[in-house]
Amino acid sequence: MSMYGGRRSQAERDAITVEIGYALFSAAFAAALVFGAVVGPAYAFDLSAGVRGTLVSAGASAAAVLFVARVAAVLVRFQRREAGADETAQPNQPGRTNPDS
């Protein structure tokens, strides 16, 4: 349902779908970069199995936390932007751009 209780338009549903896709893609990309940065030295240098396992675990944990945080941040920002756009869509007086003017 829309913010005003009605059904969402096709444009609103499309915008939500695009934003979710962007959130997932950008989160996966950032998580992969962090995982590679943490785990890369384990395979670039001849490290022991224990250190390598620790770096893989730390990299996976950091990537998972970053993924969730990025998705949440993008979707919360989208929700706030959509809520703010509805409030300022129509000025109080025709021809005026600022509701306080």
Secondary structure by P-SEA (a helix, b strand, c coil): cccccccccaaaaaaaaaaaaaaaaaaaaaaaaaaaaaacccccccccaaaaaaaaaaaaaaaaaaaaaaaaaaaaaaaaaaaaaaaaccccccccccccc
